[in-house]
Amino acid sequence: MSRFLSARFAALEAYVPGEQPQDRSYVKLNTNESPFPPSPEVIAAVSAGEAERLNLYPDPEGRRLRKKLADLYQVGEENVFLSNGSDDILNFAFMAFCDQERPVAFPDISYGFYPVFAQLYNLPATVIPLGEDFTLNPEDYCELRQNIVIANPNAPTGLAISVADIEGIVRSNPDHVVVIDEAYVDFGAESCYPLIRQYDNLLVSMTFSKSRSMAGARLGFALGSAGLIRDLNKIKYSTNPYNLDRLTLAAGEAAVDSDGYYRANCRTIMENRAYTVGELDKLGFSTLPSQANFIFTRCPRMDGGQLYRALKDRGVLVRYWDKPALRDYVRVTIGSREQMDVFLAQVRNILKEEPAHENR
Ligand SMILES: *Cc1c(COP(=O)(O)O)cnc(C)c1O
C-alpha cells in the first residue's frame, strides 16, 4: 500500500480470484467456467460487424439485449439491468441499498465477495452460520429486517434452497432488499425470478459467465422490480455508464438467441456431474449434493490442500480454501467428460501413489 491510499481502505482485504495461470496448460477445473466454447452465433457476432464499430460508444442502456432477455424471461424491459459481470451487480446493490442504518446479512460460508463488499462500504454485516452439514436454514433469514444476500445454489457447496423458502425470506423482510445470486441456477436448481412480479424487494442476479460460456466477456444481468432497477441504474450512471462494451453486448444478444445450445450444454454438465460423483463415491469420497456446475468433495485420505497440490502437480487445477470448515474439501468444476476422466484418473493415481498422506 502506498502512503496515498485512503485510510478507510487500510484494512480492506480484497477478493482473491481463483488462479488463472498463463504459464502452462492445465485441465482447468478451478473457476467454474464452461468447458464448451460460446455458440457459433456468438463467435460470428463478435468477429464481424461489431468489431468494426469499436470507434463508437456502445448503447449505455443495452436496449437490444435487454429486450431479448425480457422476452426470454417474460418480464418487462424495465425489470432488466445489465452489468459488467454479475460481480458488478453485487457491487452496485451493496452500494445502492446498504448503509449504517441498513446493514446486510449473508451466510458465513458463501461467495467470498460478499464480505469484501461489506468491508469496502464499511457496512455492519450479519454473518449467519450454515448448519454443520452446510445447509442453510431459511428461518434464520425470516423477519431479519436487514438486506440479505444469498447465493442459490450456494458456493462453494452447490446446495440449493427451494423457491418457497426464498419467498418466505422475501415476504418476511418487505422493507429490505433480498438479493438472490443465481450464478449457478441453470444447472438444476429452480430460479426464483418469477417472484419479482409480486415482490418489489427481490433482486435476482444472473450471469453469462457459467452456463452461457462467456466468463471472458464479463456480462451479468439482474431481474427485479422497476424501482430496484432504476436504483441500480442511478449507481451505474454515477460510476461507469458504458460498463458494457460493444463486443460483449453483441455476444450477449447472440447468446440469448442460442439459448437451446446452452441448455443442452447444461444438461451435459449435469450428466458429467452425476458421473463424476458416482466415480468419486467408489473411491470413498463424500460429495455434497450439488445443483451447480461444480462439486464440493472430501477425500477419504487427505485434506483439501494436499489433494489440491497433488492434482496441480499432475496438471489438474481445482480450488480449495484453507479455512477451518472448508479445508477438508476441494471444489471441482464440472467440465467435459474428457476433462473429468483426466481428473478422476489423476485422483486414482494420487490415492495409489501417496499412501504416506494417510492422515485420518
Ligand atoms: C461466478 C460467480 C459470480 C460472478 O460471476 P461474474 O463472472 O462476475 O458474472 C457471482 N456470484 C457467484 C456465487 C459466483 O460464483
The ligand as an SDF file (V2000), in Angstrom:
LIG
                    3D

 15 15  0  0  0  0  0  0  0  0999 V2000
  -19.0250  -16.6610  -10.5240 C   0  0  0  0  0  0  0  0  0  0  0  0
  -19.9220  -16.0210   -9.5130 C   0  0  0  0  0  0  0  0  0  0  0  0
  -20.3910  -14.7100   -9.6460 C   0  0  0  0  0  0  0  0  0  0  0  0
  -19.8820  -13.7100  -10.5940 C   0  0  0  0  0  0  0  0  0  0  0  0
  -19.6530  -14.0130  -11.8200 O   0  0  0  0  0  0  0  0  0  0  0  0
  -19.3690  -12.9380  -12.9430 P   0  0  0  0  0  0  0  0  0  0  0  0
  -18.3520  -13.5920  -13.7660 O   0  0  0  0  0  0  0  0  0  0  0  0
  -18.9100  -11.6410  -12.3090 O   0  0  0  0  0  0  0  0  0  0  0  0
  -20.6900  -12.7520  -13.5990 O   0  0  0  0  0  0  0  0  0  0  0  0
  -21.3130  -14.2530   -8.7530 C   0  0  0  0  0  0  0  0  0  0  0  0
  -21.7440  -14.9940   -7.7430 N   0  0  0  0  0  0  0  0  0  0  0  0
  -21.3020  -16.2290   -7.5620 C   0  0  0  0  0  0  0  0  0  0  0  0
  -21.8260  -17.0150   -6.4220 C   0  0  0  0  0  0  0  0  0  0  0  0
  -20.3680  -16.7710   -8.4220 C   0  0  0  0  0  0  0  0  0  0  0  0
  -19.8790  -17.9800   -8.2050 O   0  0  0  0  0  0  0  0  0  0  0  0
  1  2  1  0
  2  3  1  0
  2 14  2  0
  3  4  1  0
  3 10  2  0
  4  5  1  0
  5  6  1  0
  6  7  2  0
  6  8  1  0
  6  9  1  0
 10 11  1  0
 11 12  2  0
 12 13  1  0
 12 14  1  0
 14 15  1  0
M  END
$$$$
